Amino acid sequence: MYIKKILLIIVLLGAVGMGAFTWYVYNTAFSGNTAFNNKEAHIYIATNATIDDVVAELEPLLRETESFYAVANQKKYASNVKPGHFIIKKGMTNNDIVNVLRSRNIPINIKFNNQERLEDLAGHISRQIEADSISLLESMRDPQFLKEVGMNEDTALSLYIPNTYEFYWNSSAETFRNKMKTEYERFWNESRKQKAKNLNLTKEQVMSLAAIVQKETAKVDERPRVAGVYINRLKMGMLLQADPTVIYALKRKSGDYNQIIKRVLYVDLEVDSPYNTYKYAGVPPGPITMPDISSIDAVLNPEKHEFYFFVADVTNFGYHKFARTLAQHNLNKVEYVRWVNSQGLKR
C-alpha cells in the first residue's frame, strides 16, 4: 500500500512537471510576444549581424526577449542569422518571428530624383539601403566601371534614371550601381536612341540638355517647348545661354553646392567654366542635375516651333513667355526685370 502511494505521488509529480514544462514551452514558443500596436513592424537585419544584434533590433517590439532567445537557440536560428528586410505582424509568437526571420528577404522600393551630384545621390540612397554613402560613391566613381559604360565623372550622373526601383535592403554598393546600369540600358531602347541620333545628339548630350530643361521649368507640360528652344539654338549654332548652367558653374567653382542663387547677375556670366553656356558653345560636358524622365523625353520629343528666347512669365508664375526675335524677347524681359526689382532680389 505504501509503495502504491509513493508511485502515485511520483506519477502526480511527473504530471505536474510535464504540465509545467508544457506550459513553459507553449508560453515561450507559441504565446504572442509583440509589444507594438500597429498591424506590422519592419525589421532590418544587417549583413554579418549576430543574434545579439537581432535582439537589439527586436527589443522595442517584443514584450520580453529571454523567451525569444530560447526559441531562437532551439530552432538553431542564433547560429544562422540572415540579413535583409523582414516584416513581423502584431500578435506573432516567438516561433512565428523566428520563422519569418529565417524565411524570404522582402524587397523594398527605393526612389530618387533631381540630385545634383553623385555625392547627393550616394547620400540619398544610403538612407534607403544598407550600403553606406562612401561605398556607394566609390562604386559610382570606379574608373574601371566608368570606362566599361563609356562615361567619365562629368557624365556619370546620367547613368541614374530617376524612378522607383525594387531592391533588397542589404544590397551592396556594387549591386545598386550594376542594376542602375541595367536600367539605363533598358531605358535607352531603340526608339530613344534613334530620336537622339535624329537630333544629332549622343545619349550623354541628351541627358545634359534635359538637365537644363529640368532646371528651367518645373511645369512638365512646358518642357517640350523649352527643349525646342534649345534645339533651335543648337541648330543655329547659337550659345545656349542658360542661366541654370551659370548657377551650377558658380557652385562648382566655389565648392558650395548648398548656396541658393535666385538671380544671375551680369558679372556671373563671366565665370570661366565649361558649364557656363554664356561663354562656351554647345551642350555642357555633363548634366547640372539629374533630369527626370519627362525632361529627357521632352528633349527627345521637342516641340517644333520658331522660338529662340524665353523669360519667366510674371503674370502666370511657373510658366514662361516665348519669343521668336530678340526684340520681342527684350520687351518680355523688361516686364520680368521690373518684377524682380520690385521683389528686392539682389542675388
Buried (B, 14 or more C-beta within 10 A) or exposed (E): EEEEEEEEEEEEEEEEEEEEEEEEBEEBBEBEBBBBEEEEBEBBBBEEBEBEEBBEBBEEBBEEBEBBBBBBEBBEBBEEBBBBBBEBBBEBBBBBBBBBBBEEBBBBEBEBBBBBBBBBBBBBBBEBBBBBBEBBBBBBBBEEBBEEBEBBEBBBBBBBBBBEBEBBBBBBBBBBBBBBBEBBEEEBEEEBBEBBEEBEBBBBBBBBBBBBBBBBBEBEEBBBBBBBBBBBBBEEEBBBBBBBBBBBBBBBEEEEEEEEBEBBEEEBBEBEBBBBBBBBEBBBBBBBBBBBBBBBBBBBBBBEBEBBBBBBBBEEEEBBBBBEEEEBBEEBBEBBBEBBEEEEEEE
